[in-house]
Amino acid sequence: MLGGGERQVLASVDVTGTLWAVAGAGAPAALRARLLDLRRDLPRACLLDAGTCADFGALAETVRRARLALRSRTLPDVTTLHEREVAVLLADLPAPAAAAAAARILGPLPDELRRTLRAYFDHGRHAARAARELNVHRNTLVYRLGRVAALTGRDPRAFDDAVALRLALHLTDLDRAH
C-alpha cells in the first residue's frame, strides 16, 4: 500500500518479475516520486509510465501495450509508454517476420557497427555527440557510418535508410521469450 483514499494504489508483481502499480486519481505525482525512490535501489529496474486510463477496457489495452514495450532489452531508467510507441508496434509483429526483416536490413553488420548505429540514432543522428559517447573521433564515426552503408546498402545519413536501420535495431532489441 503506497497511499490511501483517492491516493490508493494497487501494486502487484507478476510471474515475469514486473511490478504493476495502478493509482487512484490523486496519486500519480506522489506515486511516481515513490517509485523513483524504489527504482534507485534496483539498478536494473526501469520505470515505465503508461499514463492514465478512463476505464477498465482502456486499462487492459494499456497493460497489453506496456507488456510489449517491456520486451525491449534496452530500456532507459525512466520512460513513458508514449516514448516507446515504436517498440510497442514492432513487438506486436510475429517473431519470424521480425527476425527476417532485421536480418534482411542489417545483414552481416558486426556488433561494433551496430553499437555505432545505436549511438548515432540515440543522439538524433548527431555525429559529434555519438562520437563522444563512443569515445571515438568524429571522423572515425563517419568512417563507420560509411562501412554500414557499404555492408547493408543503406546509408544511415539518408532519412529513409536511417528509418529502416533504426527499425531493424529495434527488432533485434526485442526479447521474444515473453
C-alpha positions in Angstrom: 0.0 0.0 0.0 1.6 3.3 -1.2 -1.2 5.6 -0.2 -4.8 5.8 0.9 -8.2 7.2 -0.1 -8.2 8.8 -3.5 -4.4 8.2 -3.5 -4.9 4.5 -3.1 -2.5 2.3 -5.1 -2.8 -1.3 -6.1 0.6 -2.9 -6.7 1.5 -6.5 -7.6 4.4 -8.4 -9.0 3.6 -10.8 -11.9 5.4 -14.0 -12.8 7.9 -12.1 -15.0 9.0 -10.0 -12.0 7.3 -6.9 -13.3 5.8 -4.7 -10.6 2.5 -3.3 -11.8 1.1 -0.2 -9.9 -2.3 1.3 -10.6 -3.1 4.5 -8.8 -6.2 6.4 -7.9 -6.8 9.9 -9.4 -4.9 11.8 -6.7 -1.8 9.6 -6.6 0.2 10.0 -9.8 2.7 12.6 -8.8 3.3 11.1 -5.3 3.4 7.6 -6.7 5.9 8.5 -9.4 8.2 10.0 -6.8 7.9 7.0 -4.5 8.6 4.6 -7.4 11.6 6.6 -8.5 12.9 6.2 -4.9 12.4 2.5 -5.1 14.0 2.3 -8.5 17.2 3.8 -7.2 17.7 0.7 -5.0 17.2 -1.6 -8.0 20.0 -0.8 -10.6 18.5 -3.0 -13.3 14.9 -1.7 -12.9 13.1 0.6 -15.3 10.1 2.8 -14.6 7.6 2.8 -17.5 4.9 5.4 -17.0 1.8 4.2 -19.0 -0.3 7.3 -18.4 -3.9 7.4 -17.4 -6.9 5.3 -18.3 -10.6 6.2 -18.3 -12.0 2.7 -17.7 -11.1 -0.9 -17.3 -11.2 -1.6 -21.0 -8.6 1.2 -21.6 -6.5 -0.2 -18.7 -6.5 -3.7 -20.2 -5.2 -2.2 -23.5 -2.6 -0.1 -21.8 -1.3 -3.2 -19.9 -1.1 -5.1 -23.2 0.9 -2.3 -24.8 3.1 -1.9 -21.7 3.9 -5.6 -21.8 5.0 -5.2 -25.4 7.1 -2.1 -24.5 8.9 -4.1 -21.7 10.1 -6.7 -24.2 12.9 -4.3 -25.3 16.2 -5.5 -23.9 17.4 -1.9 -23.8 15.1 0.4 -21.8 16.1 3.7 -20.3 15.9 4.1 -16.5 12.7 6.1 -16.8 10.4 6.3 -19.8 6.8 6.6 -20.9 4.6 4.3 -23.0 4.3 7.2 -25.4 8.1 7.3 -25.9 8.1 3.5 -26.5 5.5 3.5 -29.2 7.8 2.2 -32.0 8.9 -0.7 -29.7 5.3 -1.5 -29.0 4.4 -1.6 -32.6 7.3 -3.8 -33.5 6.9 -6.1 -30.5 3.4 -6.9 -31.9 4.9 -8.4 -35.1 5.1 -12.1 -35.4 8.6 -13.3 -34.3 9.6 -15.0 -37.7 8.6 -11.8 -39.7 10.5 -9.6 -37.3 13.7 -11.7 -37.3 13.6 -12.0 -41.1 13.2 -8.2 -41.5 16.1 -7.5 -39.1 18.4 -10.0 -40.8 17.5 -8.6 -44.3 18.1 -5.0 -43.3 21.1 -5.3 -41.1 22.7 -8.2 -42.9 26.2 -9.1 -41.8 26.7 -5.9 -39.7 29.2 -6.6 -36.9 28.5 -5.6 -33.3 30.8 -2.6 -33.3 28.9 -1.1 -36.2 25.5 -1.9 -34.6 26.7 -0.1 -31.4 27.8 2.8 -33.6 24.4 3.0 -35.2 22.6 2.8 -31.9 24.7 5.7 -30.6 24.2 7.7 -33.8 20.4 7.2 -33.6 20.2 7.7 -29.8 21.8 11.2 -30.4 19.4 12.2 -33.1 21.9 11.4 -35.9 24.3 14.0 -34.5 27.7 12.6 -35.3 29.8 14.6 -32.8 27.6 13.6 -29.8 27.6 10.0 -30.9 31.3 10.0 -31.3 31.7 11.4 -27.8 29.5 8.7 -26.4 31.6 6.0 -28.2 34.8 7.7 -27.2 36.0 7.9 -30.8 36.9 10.8 -33.1 34.1 12.2 -35.2 35.9 11.1 -38.4 36.0 7.5 -37.0 32.2 7.6 -36.6 31.7 9.0 -40.1 34.0 6.2 -41.4 31.9 3.6 -39.6 28.7 5.0 -41.0 30.2 4.6 -44.4 31.0 1.0 -43.6 27.4 0.5 -42.5 26.3 1.8 -45.9 28.8 -0.4 -47.7 27.7 -3.6 -45.9 24.0 -3.0 -45.8 23.3 -0.9 -48.9 21.6 1.6 -46.6 23.2 4.9 -45.7 22.3 5.9 -42.1 22.7 9.6 -43.1 19.8 9.3 -45.5 16.4 9.6 -43.8 14.6 6.6 -45.4 17.6 4.4 -44.9 18.0 5.6 -41.3 14.4 4.7 -40.6 14.8 1.2 -41.9 18.1 0.7 -40.0 16.6 2.1 -36.8 13.6 -0.2 -37.0 15.8 -3.2 -37.6 17.8 -2.3 -34.5 14.6 -2.1 -32.5 13.6 -5.5 -33.8 16.9 -7.0 -32.6 16.4 -5.4 -29.1 13.1 -7.3 -28.6 13.0 -10.2 -26.2 10.8 -12.7 -27.9 10.8 -15.1 -24.9 7.9 -13.3 -23.3 
